[in-house]
Amino acid sequence: MPELPEVEVTLRGVTPHLQGQTVSAVILRRSGLRWPFPPDLPALLQGQRILATDRRGKYLLLKFAHGTVLIHLGMSGHLRILPSQTPAAKHDHVDIVVGAQMLRMHDPRRFGAVLWHPEADGAIGNHLLLRGLGVEPLEDQFTAELLYRQTRQRHSAIKQVLLAGDIVVGVGNIYASESLFKAGINPKTAANRIGLARYILLAEAIRATLAAAIEQGGSSLRDFVGVDGKTGYFQQSYFVYDRSGQPCRICTTPVRQIKQGQRSSFYCVNCQK
Protein backbone atom coordinates (compact mmCIF):
# COMPACT_ATOMS: atom_id res chain seq x y z
CA MET A 1 0.00 0.00 0.00
CA PRO A 2 1.35 3.45 -0.82
CA GLU A 3 2.26 5.20 2.43
CA LEU A 4 2.80 8.86 3.28
CA PRO A 5 6.05 9.29 1.28
CA GLU A 6 4.48 7.81 -1.85
CA VAL A 7 1.45 10.09 -1.53
CA GLU A 8 3.69 13.10 -0.91
CA VAL A 9 5.76 12.21 -3.98
CA THR A 10 2.50 11.97 -5.94
CA LEU A 11 1.33 15.34 -4.61
CA ARG A 12 4.56 17.05 -5.61
CA GLY A 13 4.35 15.45 -9.03
CA VAL A 14 0.77 16.47 -9.84
CA THR A 15 0.75 19.97 -8.34
CA PRO A 16 2.56 21.80 -11.19
CA HIS A 17 0.13 20.26 -13.70
CA LEU A 18 -3.12 20.80 -11.78
CA GLN A 19 -2.93 23.83 -9.52
CA GLY A 20 -4.65 26.80 -11.11
CA GLN A 21 -6.00 24.74 -14.02
CA THR A 22 -9.65 24.44 -15.07
CA VAL A 23 -11.28 21.02 -15.37
CA SER A 24 -12.72 20.44 -18.82
CA ALA A 25 -14.04 16.92 -18.25
CA VAL A 26 -14.24 14.06 -15.74
CA ILE A 27 -14.46 10.49 -17.00
CA LEU A 28 -15.62 7.70 -14.66
CA ARG A 29 -15.28 4.20 -16.13
CA ARG A 30 -17.02 2.33 -13.33
CA SER A 31 -19.48 3.12 -10.54
CA GLY A 32 -16.84 3.23 -7.84
CA LEU A 33 -13.84 1.65 -6.20
CA ARG A 34 -13.75 1.02 -2.44
CA TRP A 35 -16.78 3.33 -2.21
CA PRO A 36 -19.12 4.54 -4.97
CA PHE A 37 -18.01 7.57 -6.96
CA PRO A 38 -20.18 10.66 -6.53
CA PRO A 39 -22.40 10.18 -9.62
CA ASP A 40 -22.58 13.92 -10.26
CA LEU A 41 -18.79 14.44 -10.03
CA PRO A 42 -18.36 15.23 -13.76
CA ALA A 43 -21.03 17.96 -13.54
CA LEU A 44 -19.63 19.26 -10.25
CA LEU A 45 -16.09 19.69 -11.59
CA GLN A 46 -16.52 20.63 -15.25
CA GLY A 47 -15.53 24.26 -15.76
CA GLN A 48 -14.23 24.58 -12.20
CA ARG A 49 -10.72 25.75 -11.31
CA ILE A 50 -8.39 23.72 -9.09
CA LEU A 51 -7.39 26.31 -6.50
CA ALA A 52 -4.84 24.17 -4.65
CA THR A 53 -3.58 20.66 -4.10
CA ASP A 54 -2.78 19.27 -0.65
CA ARG A 55 -2.34 16.08 1.34
CA ARG A 56 -3.77 14.88 4.65
CA GLY A 57 -2.23 11.61 5.75
CA LYS A 58 -2.57 9.29 2.77
CA TYR A 59 -5.33 11.36 1.14
CA LEU A 60 -4.58 13.64 -1.80
CA LEU A 61 -6.83 16.72 -1.85
CA LEU A 62 -7.88 18.77 -4.88
CA LYS A 63 -9.44 22.01 -3.63
CA PHE A 64 -12.14 23.91 -5.53
CA ALA A 65 -14.15 26.97 -4.54
CA HIS A 66 -17.23 24.80 -3.85
CA GLY A 67 -15.60 21.73 -2.31
CA THR A 68 -12.71 19.26 -2.27
CA VAL A 69 -11.99 16.00 -4.10
CA LEU A 70 -10.39 13.37 -1.86
CA ILE A 71 -8.29 10.70 -3.57
CA HIS A 72 -6.91 7.62 -1.81
CA LEU A 73 -4.60 5.25 -3.67
CA GLY A 74 -5.74 2.16 -1.79
CA MET A 75 -3.56 -0.95 -1.98
CA SER A 76 -2.31 -0.69 -5.54
CA GLY A 77 -3.36 2.62 -7.04
CA HIS A 78 -1.29 5.35 -8.62
CA LEU A 79 -1.87 8.59 -10.47
CA ARG A 80 -0.32 9.64 -13.76
CA ILE A 81 -0.21 12.91 -15.67
CA LEU A 82 -0.78 12.03 -19.34
CA PRO A 83 -1.77 13.71 -22.61
CA SER A 84 -5.56 14.07 -22.57
CA GLN A 85 -6.02 11.83 -25.63
CA THR A 86 -4.13 8.84 -24.17
CA PRO A 87 -6.26 5.69 -24.63
CA ALA A 88 -7.43 4.03 -21.42
CA ALA A 89 -5.97 0.68 -20.45
CA LYS A 90 -7.32 -1.99 -18.12
CA HIS A 91 -7.75 -0.66 -14.55
CA ASP A 92 -7.70 3.01 -15.67
CA HIS A 93 -10.81 4.06 -13.76
CA VAL A 94 -10.86 7.87 -13.53
CA ASP A 95 -9.64 10.77 -15.71
CA ILE A 96 -9.73 14.41 -14.66
CA VAL A 97 -8.97 16.40 -17.81
CA VAL A 98 -7.31 19.82 -17.61
CA GLY A 99 -6.52 21.29 -21.02
CA ALA A 100 -4.16 19.11 -23.02
CA GLN A 101 -3.36 16.92 -20.00
CA MET A 102 -5.22 14.74 -17.58
CA LEU A 103 -4.85 13.15 -14.18
CA ARG A 104 -5.51 9.41 -14.56
CA MET A 105 -6.13 7.00 -11.70
CA HIS A 106 -5.02 3.41 -12.21
CA ASP A 107 -6.02 0.90 -9.53
CA PRO A 108 -5.85 -2.85 -10.27
CA ARG A 109 -7.17 -4.00 -6.89
CA ARG A 110 -9.84 -1.28 -6.67
CA PHE A 111 -9.30 -0.40 -3.00
CA GLY A 112 -8.73 3.26 -3.81
CA ALA A 113 -11.27 6.06 -3.55
CA VAL A 114 -12.38 9.27 -5.24
CA LEU A 115 -14.81 11.21 -3.05
CA TRP A 116 -16.34 14.68 -2.87
CA HIS A 117 -16.64 16.98 0.17
CA PRO A 118 -18.84 20.01 -0.57
CA GLU A 119 -17.88 23.37 0.90
CA ALA A 120 -21.32 23.55 2.51
CA ASP A 121 -20.33 20.65 4.81
CA GLY A 122 -17.63 22.73 6.46
CA ALA A 123 -13.85 22.45 6.61
CA ILE A 124 -12.28 19.44 4.89
CA GLY A 125 -10.76 18.42 8.20
CA ASN A 126 -14.29 17.61 9.39
CA HIS A 127 -14.71 14.89 6.77
CA LEU A 128 -15.48 11.52 8.36
CA LEU A 129 -12.27 9.98 6.98
CA LEU A 130 -10.03 12.83 8.16
CA ARG A 131 -11.40 14.05 11.47
CA GLY A 132 -9.76 11.34 13.56
CA LEU A 133 -6.29 11.61 12.04
CA GLY A 134 -3.32 12.59 14.18
CA VAL A 135 -0.74 15.27 13.48
CA GLU A 136 1.37 15.27 10.34
CA PRO A 137 4.85 13.83 11.10
CA LEU A 138 6.68 16.38 8.94
CA GLU A 139 5.02 19.41 10.53
CA ASP A 140 6.04 21.33 13.65
CA GLN A 141 3.15 19.98 15.74
CA PHE A 142 4.78 16.55 15.72
CA THR A 143 7.15 16.36 18.68
CA ALA A 144 8.63 13.81 21.05
CA GLU A 145 6.70 15.49 23.86
CA LEU A 146 3.45 14.80 21.97
CA LEU A 147 4.33 11.13 21.56
CA TYR A 148 5.28 10.83 25.22
CA ARG A 149 2.19 12.64 26.50
CA GLN A 150 -0.28 10.75 24.29
CA THR A 151 1.09 7.30 25.13
CA ARG A 152 1.01 7.34 28.94
CA GLN A 153 -2.16 5.22 28.93
CA ARG A 154 -1.29 3.17 25.84
CA HIS A 155 -0.41 -0.40 26.77
CA SER A 156 -0.27 -1.59 23.16
CA ALA A 157 3.01 -2.23 21.37
CA ILE A 158 4.61 0.95 20.02
CA LYS A 159 4.48 -0.38 16.45
CA GLN A 160 0.70 -0.76 16.70
CA VAL A 161 0.33 2.69 18.23
CA LEU A 162 2.21 4.25 15.33
CA LEU A 163 0.06 2.42 12.78
CA ALA A 164 -3.18 3.48 14.49
CA GLY A 165 -2.76 6.99 13.09
CA ASP A 166 -4.64 8.86 15.82
CA ILE A 167 -1.49 10.36 17.37
CA VAL A 168 0.65 10.74 14.28
CA VAL A 169 -0.68 10.05 10.80
CA GLY A 170 0.94 8.36 7.83
CA VAL A 171 3.66 6.30 9.54
CA GLY A 172 2.69 3.06 7.84
CA ASN A 173 4.12 -0.42 8.17
CA ILE A 174 7.31 0.08 6.18
CA TYR A 175 8.34 3.36 7.74
CA ALA A 176 7.33 2.37 11.27
CA SER A 177 9.66 -0.63 11.07
CA GLU A 178 12.50 1.47 9.69
CA SER A 179 11.99 4.31 12.18
CA LEU A 180 11.90 1.98 15.19
CA PHE A 181 15.13 0.40 14.01
CA LYS A 182 16.86 3.77 13.71
CA ALA A 183 15.64 4.72 17.19
CA GLY A 184 16.78 1.38 18.65
CA ILE A 185 13.30 0.51 19.94
CA ASN A 186 11.85 -3.00 19.82
CA PRO A 187 8.48 -2.91 18.01
CA LYS A 188 6.93 -5.07 20.77
CA THR A 189 7.70 -2.54 23.53
CA ALA A 190 4.57 -1.16 25.23
CA ALA A 191 4.15 2.49 24.27
CA ASN A 192 3.65 3.62 27.87
CA ARG A 193 6.99 2.09 28.90
CA ILE A 194 9.01 4.28 26.57
CA GLY A 195 10.47 7.39 28.18
CA LEU A 196 10.81 10.88 26.79
CA ALA A 197 14.49 10.44 25.90
CA ARG A 198 13.69 7.48 23.66
CA TYR A 199 10.70 9.28 22.15
CA ILE A 200 13.07 12.08 21.18
CA LEU A 201 15.08 9.50 19.23
CA LEU A 202 11.92 8.03 17.69
CA ALA A 203 10.48 11.38 16.58
CA GLU A 204 13.80 12.26 14.96
CA ALA A 205 13.96 8.84 13.29
CA ILE A 206 10.40 9.15 11.90
CA ARG A 207 11.10 12.57 10.41
CA ALA A 208 14.44 11.48 8.94
CA THR A 209 13.06 8.22 7.52
CA LEU A 210 10.07 9.85 5.85
CA ALA A 211 12.16 12.71 4.47
CA ALA A 212 14.69 10.28 2.99
CA ALA A 213 11.94 8.18 1.43
CA ILE A 214 10.36 11.25 -0.19
CA GLU A 215 13.74 12.37 -1.51
CA GLN A 216 14.23 8.94 -3.12
CA GLY A 217 10.79 8.84 -4.73
CA GLY A 218 9.20 6.56 -2.15
CA SER A 219 9.23 2.77 -2.06
CA SER A 220 8.15 0.99 -5.23
CA LEU A 221 6.83 -2.33 -3.94
CA ARG A 222 4.52 -4.13 -6.36
CA ASP A 223 2.49 -1.44 -8.12
CA PHE A 224 3.56 2.04 -7.02
CA VAL A 225 5.08 4.43 -9.54
CA GLY A 226 5.25 8.20 -9.55
CA VAL A 227 3.15 10.46 -11.77
CA ASP A 228 5.89 10.37 -14.40
CA GLY A 229 5.91 6.56 -14.47
CA LYS A 230 9.23 6.28 -12.65
CA THR A 231 9.73 3.98 -9.68
CA GLY A 232 11.05 5.03 -6.29
CA TYR A 233 14.15 3.45 -4.86
CA PHE A 234 14.02 3.89 -1.08
CA GLN A 235 13.52 0.11 -0.76
CA GLN A 236 17.17 -0.30 -1.76
CA SER A 237 18.23 1.25 1.55
CA TYR A 238 15.92 -0.59 3.98
CA PHE A 239 17.64 -1.56 7.22
CA VAL A 240 15.10 -4.17 8.37
CA TYR A 241 11.84 -4.09 6.41
CA ASP A 242 11.38 -7.15 4.17
CA ARG A 243 14.87 -8.41 5.15
CA SER A 244 13.85 -11.38 7.31
CA GLY A 245 16.83 -13.68 7.95
CA GLN A 246 19.31 -11.32 6.33
CA PRO A 247 22.12 -9.83 8.42
CA CYS A 248 21.46 -6.56 10.20
CA ARG A 249 23.33 -3.78 8.41
CA ILE A 250 24.75 -2.63 11.76
CA CYS A 251 25.58 -5.76 13.78
CA THR A 252 25.01 -8.68 11.31
CA THR A 253 22.44 -10.38 13.60
CA PRO A 254 19.74 -11.95 11.37
CA VAL A 255 16.72 -9.70 11.01
CA ARG A 256 13.65 -11.19 12.66
CA GLN A 257 10.08 -11.12 11.31
CA ILE A 258 6.97 -11.31 13.50
CA LYS A 259 3.25 -10.66 13.08
CA GLN A 260 1.64 -7.75 14.88
CA GLY A 261 -2.03 -7.14 14.20
CA GLN A 262 -1.93 -9.08 10.90
CA ARG A 263 1.02 -6.99 9.68
CA SER A 264 4.65 -8.11 9.46
CA SER A 265 7.20 -6.36 11.65
CA PHE A 266 10.91 -6.60 11.00
CA TYR A 267 13.55 -5.82 13.62
CA CYS A 268 16.98 -6.64 14.99
CA VAL A 269 16.90 -8.26 18.44
CA ASN A 270 20.40 -6.95 19.16
CA CYS A 271 20.02 -3.33 18.05
CA GLN A 272 16.43 -2.80 19.20
CA LYS A 273 15.74 -3.12 22.92
N, C-alpha and C positions, 0 to 999 in steps of 0.2 A: 504494500500500500504506500503510495506517495505520502511522505511525512512533511513537516513544516519546511525543511530546506527545499524540497522539490516544488512545493507550492510557491515558495518565495522566488525560486528561480523562474517558475512559470510567470508569476506576476511581473517580474522585471523584464521578462521577454515580451509579454503582450502589451505592456503599458505604452511604449512609444508608438505602437500601431493603432491603439484603441482610444487613448485619452484625447478628448476634444473632437472625436470623429462622430459623424451622424450615421445611425443605423438605417440602411436602405431596405433590408429584408431579414427575416428570421425563418429558417427552415428547420422543421421538426420532422424527423423520419420515423418516429414511433410515438406512442402515447406517453412514454415516460421511461425512467430508469429505475432507481431505487424507489422513487416516488413519482407520481404522475407529473408531467409537465403542465404548467399553467396553460390551458387550451387557448387563451387569448393573448399569449406572449407575443406572437408576431404583430398583432394589432397594437399592443401596448408599446412596443419598442420601435416600430417603423416610424422614421422621421424624427426620432428622439436622439439627442446628443449625449454621448458618454462624458459626463463631467469629470469623473475620476475613477481610478482603479485602486483597489486596496485588498488587504488580506486580514482575516481574523481567524487565528488558528490555521486549520487546513481548508478554510473556505476562501475562495477568490470572490471579490465583490466588484461588480460593475455598477457605478452610481449614476443615476439619472435624476432629473429634477423631480420626477413624480414617484420615485422608488428605486429599489436596488435589486439587481440580479445576483443570486448566490449560486456559485458553482462549486461542487465538490467532486474530486476526481475518483472517489471510491477506491476500489482495490486495484484497478488496472487502467484507469483513464489517463488521458493526456490531452492537452490542447496544442493546436498548431495554427500558425498564421500562414495562410496560403492565398494564392491568386483566387479571386472570387469565382472563376469559371472552372476550378479544379473538380473533376468528376468525383463523386462520392464512392468510397470503397465500403466493404463490409465493416460493420461496427462504427461507421461515421454517422452519429445520431443527430447532431445539432450543428447548424451553421448560423453565425451572426455576421451578416455581410455589412462591411463599411467601405464604401467606394469600390476600389479595384481589389480589395483584400477581404478576407473573412477570417473569423475565429471559428475553428472547427473542433468539435469535441469527439474524440474517438474513445470508446469504452467497451472492450470485448466482453467483460464479465457483467456489465450493466449494474454496478453497485454505485455509480456516480449519481449526481443530482444537478438539476438546473431548476431553481425556484425563484419566486418573485415576492418581494416584500414591499408593499405600497407605502408611500410616504405618509398616507393617512393613518397607518398603524403605528406611527411613532418612530423613534430612533432604531436603526438597524441592530443595535446592541440588544434591543428588546425581543428580537426574533427568538422563537422557541429553541432553535438549534444553537444560538449564540449566548443566550442570557446566563447560562451556567458555566461558561468558560472562564478559566483562570487568567492570570496576567500573561502578557506576551514575554517570552524569555529573552528577547533581544531589546526590550525597552527598559527604561530606568526603574519602573515599578517592580521589576523582578530583582529581588535581593536575597542574600543569605538569611537576613533577619526575617523576611517574609516566610521562607521555607521553615525556619526554626519555629517561628510563632504558630504557623498553621499546622504543624505536625505534632504538637505536644499531646494531643489526644488520639493520634493515629497509631494504632497497633499493627497495622498492615505492613508488609515488606515495602521498603523504600521504592523498589522498582514498580510495584503496583500503584503506589501513591503518585509517582511521576506519570504513569500512563493514564491515571484517572482524569487528568486534565482540569480539575476544579481549583487547583492551586496555581499551577503553571500549565499553559496550553501548548500543545504541539510537540512535546518531547516524546515521540513515539518509540516503538520497540528498539529500532536500530540505535537511535541516538541516546536513549536511556542507558542501554548496555555500554556504549562507548563512553558516555559521560561518567558513569559509575566507576568504570575502570580507571579513567584518568584521575578521579578523585580518591581512588583506593578504597572504595566502599563496596562491601559484599551486597549483591542485590537482594539477599534474603534478610538483611538487617531491618529490624522494626524501625519505622520512621521516627517514633518518639524516643528511641534510644540513641539517636545521632545528635551530637552536640553542635553548638554554633560554629566552633572552629572547623568541623568537618563539613558543615553546610556552606561555609565560605568557600572551601575547596570545590564542593559540588556545584555551586552556582557559577563559579569561574569556569569549571569544566563544561557545563552545559552551554554557556555562552560561546566558549572557544570551539567546542565541537560543532555546534550549529553554524557558526560563522565560517569555519573551514569547509563544511559540507556545501554551503551556499557558494563559496568561492570556487569550488571544484565542480559546480553544476549538479550537485545532489548525488544520490546513489541510484544508479540504473540497475535495479534488480527486476528481472522479468520484463515488464512492459514500459517502464517510464523512460520518456525522452523529453527533451526541452522543446520549446515552441519552434525552434529551428531544425528539429529532427535529430539533434546531436545528443549523445548519451553523456550522463555525468560520470565521474570517475572517483568519487570519494570512497567507493567500496574497495578500491585498491589499497587504501591506507587504514582499513579497519584494524583495531588492536585485538578485539575479541569476537565481535559479532560474526556469526556464520563460520567460525574457525574452530569448531569443536574438535578436540584431539590434537590440534596443531600446537606447536610450542608458543608460549607467551613471548611476545616481542621484547619483553623486558627481562624476564627471568628464565625462560625456556620451559617452565612448567606447562604441561598440556592444558589447553583451555577446556573448561568444563561446560557442558550444556545441561540445563534443567528446564522443567516446565513450571511456569508461574501463571496461573489464571489462563490456561490454554495457549499461552505465548511462550516461545523459547527465550531463555535468558542465557547469555554466555558470559563467563567470568573466569578470572584466574584466582585459584584458592590461595596462592601465595601472596599476590600483590593486593588483593582486595580482602580486607578484614571486617 
